[in-house]
């Protein structure tokens, strides 16, 4: 069986290695001409790390990531109202990691190159069209800038792992329209500052009206500073006209410094962190797409952000793409009939990811931030924190996203 993968991002590359491990022939076509370490931080949850571990990537990930010890929530005054251990520190069999997206992408590219060979990993190949004839499918790839046909590849399956603006998804659903804007703008950057809390704590501060997410993506250097990834989430005024842009749009620090000028706490100085940001601040309207009822059409299917783009809430975007890779490989191993195997893949992953997309629209685990802001707008005392209610919300999200500890630890 030969599988053609359109898209050499995180989902496409992990899928290529997982399918190769399962014994299938794989060929990956990436749209960009050169893979560079772009982006800032992401998180890999234990259920995704399990898949990476099973394909032999744990040592490589560990070498370039920070193992997350805890998740903490604080209000806009810096008061903590929730904390919990994460990954192995919470009793999972697999760790949780914070990692630079670009470094992770480049590592995956290099490992995929070793695994499937340069002849099966192509750059500058943008999916243009596909045609199914009998029991084969042919995909045509072009140079995106010139429109010149670069390659025509015949295989048994065409997999679209080509992101939120997937060409393949658009061809399967030509009337779907654009992405769905959340009303929130994300501002992302990295700063080298002194560690806060445990030195490997992920912190959520504020509420969904104005939020700051921070976590380290590098170990401390000789001077005791470490690279902290931060994401400011700012709610736009109702009716604001926002257009979708790419992650490479840079903005000035001034407006953000004004918004967060009072967020100086004894454990983290947010304005100082923004001020010390190097490499630019990137702006992106937080968007997703409505869940689909079906990804697979005969010998064609979707994966990752092409299938289920979601708000970056609950650290689930990249992790769910990695879960897709494992599910697809298992479906193809379990069922010899390709079309039925893809139907089975849909049955497992379409409803599972739709729940996460919709839960993230309802703020996911970050719902507890708004709950605390609404009840205690001026701050709270320790005995006012509704610990049991918060625990119920957090545990429910873990079940929806597929990483409640009991069911995950039962897997191999």
C-alpha positions, 0 to 999 in steps of 0.5 A: 500500500502506498500513501501520498501525504500532502503536507509536511507539518507536524501531523504529516511528518508524524503520520509518515513515520507511524505509517512507515513503522506499520509497514506502508510505503509513504511519500510526503509532499510539502508546499514550502521550498525550505523547512525552517524553525518558524513559530514559537511554543506548543505543548505535547500532552501525554497521549501524544507523547505516548505515540511519539514514544512508540515510534522511537522519538522520545529521546529526540523530543526530550533533548529539545523540550522542557518537561512540564511539572505543573499547570497553574491558574491565576487571576489578573491580580496574580492570585492562584486559584488552581494548580495540578501536576502534569505528565509523569508528575501527575502519575501518567506513564508518559511526560508532558512537554513544552517545546518550540514548534519550529525546533520540533518541526525541524527535528521531525523533518530530519527524522522523517528524512532518515526514516523514509529517505529523501526520495520520499520527502519533497519540498516546494510541492503544493497540492493542486488536484487529484484524480481517482481511477479504479483502485488508484489515486493520482495527485498533482503538485505544483510550484505555488509561486509559478503554477508549474507542475512539479510532480504527479504521484500515483498511490492507494490513498491521498492524505490531506495534512495541509493545515487550516487552509487545506487545499484538499479539504476545500476540494472535498467541501468547495462550499464550506467558506472561510475559517470561523473567527473567535473574536480573540486576537493572539499575540505570541512571543518569547523572552529570556528571563529568570525562571518563575515558580518551579522552572517548568510550570505552565501558567494561565493568568487572567480571564478570556477577556484578557489572558496571558499564557506562559511556559518555558521552552528552554532550560536555564542558561549559564546566567540563570535565564530561560526562554519563556514562551508567552501568548496574550489573548485579547478579546476584540470589541464586538463588531471589530473587522478582523481578517485572517492573516498568517503567523508571520505578521509582526506587531509593536510592543507598545499597545500590549505593554499598555494593556498589561502594564499592571500585571506585575506580580511577585512571581512574574512581571508580565510587562518586563517579559513583554519588554524583553521579547526578542525576535518579534511579537506575532499577531494572529486572529484565533480561528477554527472551522466547524467540525465536519461529519466526514473526512474520508471520501473513497481513497481520500482523507484528512488529518490534523488541522486540515480535518479539525482546526481548533482554538489553542486551548487546552494544549490540544492542536498538535496533540490531536494531529498526532493521535490522528496519525496513530489511529490511521495506522491502526485502522489500515493495519486492522482492515485490508479493504482501504475504503472501509479502513478509512471509514473506520478511521472516521468513526473513531476520530471525527466525533472525538475531535469534534468534541474537542473543537466544540469544547474549546469554543466553550473555553475548554478548561479555561472556563474556570478563568471566567468563572473566577473573574465573574464571581470574584472580580476584585480578588478572593480569599483562599477559603472562597475558592470552589476547589471541587467545582474547578476540579470537575471542570478540569477532569471533564476536559481531560475525558473529552480530549482523551487524556484522563489518566486511568484510560490513558495509562491502560494503553501501551 
